[in-house]
């Protein structure tokens, strides 16, 4: 047997044999456990507590808010909620109420995640609806009306994107100017009159149901699914998050930030065009004053859903839940005969609370307590 003990030389000191680090008994015991009961469960728990599970925690909280609203409705109007048929019809009413704003909110969510804001979405819906219901456009039939609404929406969105990206205007200013201009153009086209839609196919969108569910709800579901796939499963979605999180880093990574911003506003305009057809179908008409304050509802729903106003984070599902929460509040106030003013005050309070929660996270609170504990000791 040869001696492998290292010896010292004049130019190289003797090396000590490598030693294993001390073994943690708790870690050793954990290794012996059955997989799925130890590391797997711990991994799932760490995912839930970490940043990856933040969206799931937030969405679960929003579902909890919906449950609370339903409980309030049951407590205030037990006569209505005791009727199962009324409950189902009321749920469909809430979803129909949320459908148009929900489609607009999907486009708004992309813009805000990308670091922008769009105050002109309500005006774009009005302009697209008015343009699609002119006598000249209606003469081309259903296809002509839908094509016109989508084209107007995308076109105005492109103008917004060009003003922000290449005109170097602040998104707030650019879209605020477009809001005023689009409303004015809609009033000019309609001569400040309500334009009646005589197209039976368009008008039938709001009254058609499949399997007992309104077609408007299916359209909302299709837009939400498409938005979710685009944001979470495509390069476009990853670039949107990157541009909103750090535009300079995104540019250095090879992303054309200007072009991508233009596409985001065009996508928002496309959603507005879809919403214009849906809203026209509900009212069988269009006017320059339609979709009033939709921009505030869409922004509020996105914020409630967890989208950061500074950009770089947001979820389509969270925004959808935010829209449904606001629609449920509107429905709750309506069945209880409460005023619109009180409803708006409650909505304003919810928006403020959501922004405060974004700025003052629970983790920061615990760090604050930890610093105070160290200071006092």
Protein Blocks (a to p, Z undefined) as FASTA:
>chain_A
ZZfbdcddfklccddddddddddfklmmmmmpcehjlmmmmmmmmmmmmmmlmmmmmmmm
mmmmmmmmmmmmmmmmmmlmmpmklmmmmmmmmmmmmmmmmmmmmmmmmmmmnopacfkl
mmmmmmmmmmmmgmklmmnojmlmmmmmmmmmmmmmmmmmmmmmmnopafklmmmmmmmm
mmmmmmmmnnopacddfbfklmmmmmpceehiafklmmmmmmmmmmmmmmmmcfklmmmm
mmmmommlmmmnopafklmmmmmmmmmmmmmmmmmmmmmmmnopacfkgoihklmmmmmm
mmmnopafkgoiacfklmmmmmmmmmmmmmmmmmnopafklmmmmmmmmmmmmmmmmmmc
fklmmmmmmmmmmmmZZ
